[in-house]
């Protein structure tokens, strides 16, 4: 009898975080570090930066968590997300234009969860 190999995605494994997504998340955190302000709320810290583009575009970058985070190198597969419900991450990074165009969630030692990601011209306001 032949042994079947299962795809790691269907087993709920983690996948590499796509480079473009990781670059945007890291750029958002870099802008928060340079231009953001922090405040404590409900046992965690919230960092916020309001960014204005050359044509008056507005971008709000917000990150909540117990400390300033690093972006995980891996993201959770859809099957893993479904298997681990309910799940609440320690960190949440959002970018709004005013609609939320990027919303990521994760915990230390856990892969990234993509809640929302919508490509657009807003990306150019974040990238160096």
N, C-alpha and C positions, 0 to 999 in steps of 0.2 A: 504494500500500500504506500503510495507516494505521500510524503509529508507536505502539507500546504503551509506556505509562509503567509503570515498576515501582514498587511500594510500597517506600519507604525501609527499612521493617522487613525485607522479604525480601532486601534488598541488604546487610543487616548493619549498618545505620546505628545511631547512638545515639538514644535517646529521652529526653525530659525525665524527670528523677527525680520521681515523684509527690510532691506537696507534703506529704502526711501522712507518708510514709516519710522524706523529707528532714527534716521537723520532728522526728521521733523520733530520727533519727541525730544531728542537731545538739544536741538536748536531752541525749542520752547523752554526747556529747563535752563539753558544758557541765558536766554533773555530774562527769565525770572531772577536768576542769580545776579545779573547786571542791573536790571531796571525795576525789579519787583520789590514789594514791601511784604513783610510777614506779620501775622497776628495769630495769637492762640485762640482756638475755639474748640470747645468740647473735648479737651484732652489731646488735640492734635494741633498742628501748625498749618496755616493756610498762607500760601504765597500768591500774590496777584500782581500782574503787570498789565497796564492798558497801553497799547501800542497804536500809534496813528501813522498811517502811510502818507506818501507824498500827495495823493489825490484825496486825502481826508478819510481813507478807509480806517475803520476801527477794528481792533482785534483785542480781545481779552484773554489772557493766559492765566490759568488758575491751577494750582497744585495743592492738594491736601495730603497730609501724612504725618507720621511721628517725627520725621527728620527729612532733610533734603535728600531726595532719592537719586538713584542711577537707573537708567532704562535697562530692563532685562534683555539679554541676548536671544531669548527664546519666547515664543508666544504659544498659548494653549491652543490645541486643535479644537474644532467645533465639537467633536465627540467627547473630549475631556471636559469642556465647559458644560455640556449636557449632563455628564456623569457626576460632576461635582456641585450640582445645584442643591441648595442655595449656597452661594459663595460671596464673600465680601472681602475686598482687598484692602490692604493698609494704605495704599497710595492711589490717588486718582488725579490724572492730568487732563484738563479740558482746555480747548481753544474754541472761542466763540466769535462770530463775525457779524451780527449778533446770534445767528443760528449756530448751534454746536456743530463744528466741522471735524473735531478730533476729540475723542473721549476714550482714555485708556485707564486701565485699572490693574494693579498687581500688588503682591506682597513680597517681602524679602524671601529669596530662595524659591520663588514661584514664577511661572511664566506669565507673560503679559496677556491680558484679555483686551481685545479690541471691542469697545462698545459702539463707537461711531468713528468712521473715517470717510470723509468726502473731499476729494481732490478739488483744487481750485486756485485762484489767483492769491488767496490768503497765504499760501505757502511761501510766496516770495517775500512777504513781510517778515517771516521768521528766519529764513535762510540768510547766511552771511553773503 
